[in-house]
Amino acid sequence: MSYEIRLNEDGSLDEVVASNPKSYHLEQMDTGAWWMCIDMADGTAIHVNLWTRENRRILARAEVNP
């Protein structure tokens, strides 16, 4: 699999990288909350939940669905 989600030491989002994804979908779910799905060519789906805190950092939690 050629993807990587990097977080900073404080848990805030640094970057999301996916090489040759089949599709990409980013959707705002609420104020300060987003959901992202990266479908890879091999059928793997990477789901990422993103949200902000009071200090405006973007935090992320990822899950891979084979």
C-alpha positions in Angstrom: 0.0 0.0 0.0 1.3 3.4 -0.8 -0.2 5.8 1.6 0.9 7.6 4.7 -0.7 9.8 7.3 1.7 11.8 9.4 0.9 13.5 12.6 2.9 16.0 14.6 4.1 15.2 18.1 1.0 17.0 19.6 -1.4 14.8 17.5 -2.2 17.5 14.9 -2.2 16.7 11.3 1.0 17.1 9.3 0.2 15.5 6.0 -1.7 12.8 4.1 0.0 11.2 1.2 -1.4 8.6 -1.2 0.3 7.4 -4.3 -1.9 6.7 -7.3 -5.3 6.6 -5.5 -8.3 5.5 -7.5 -10.5 8.2 -6.0 -10.4 10.8 -3.2 -13.4 12.3 -1.3 -13.2 15.0 1.3 -16.5 16.2 2.9 -17.2 18.7 5.7 -19.5 16.9 8.3 -19.9 19.8 10.7 -18.2 23.0 11.8 -14.6 22.0 12.4 -15.1 18.3 11.3 -14.3 16.6 8.0 -14.3 13.0 6.7 -12.0 11.9 4.0 -11.9 8.7 2.0 -9.0 7.6 -0.3 -9.8 4.5 -2.4 -6.7 2.8 -3.6 -6.4 0.8 -6.8 -6.1 -2.5 -4.8 -9.5 -2.0 -3.2 -8.2 -0.7 0.1 -10.1 2.3 1.5 -8.4 4.7 3.9 -11.0 6.6 6.0 -9.7 9.7 7.9 -11.6 11.8 10.4 -10.3 15.3 10.8 -11.4 17.9 13.4 -10.2 21.1 15.0 -9.7 22.0 18.6 -9.9 25.3 20.4 -6.3 26.1 19.5 -7.1 25.6 15.8 -4.9 22.5 15.3 -6.2 19.9 12.9 -6.3 16.5 14.5 -6.8 13.2 12.6 -7.7 9.6 13.2 -7.3 7.1 10.3 -8.7 3.6 9.7 -7.8 1.2 6.8 -10.6 -1.0 5.4 -9.3 -3.9 3.3 
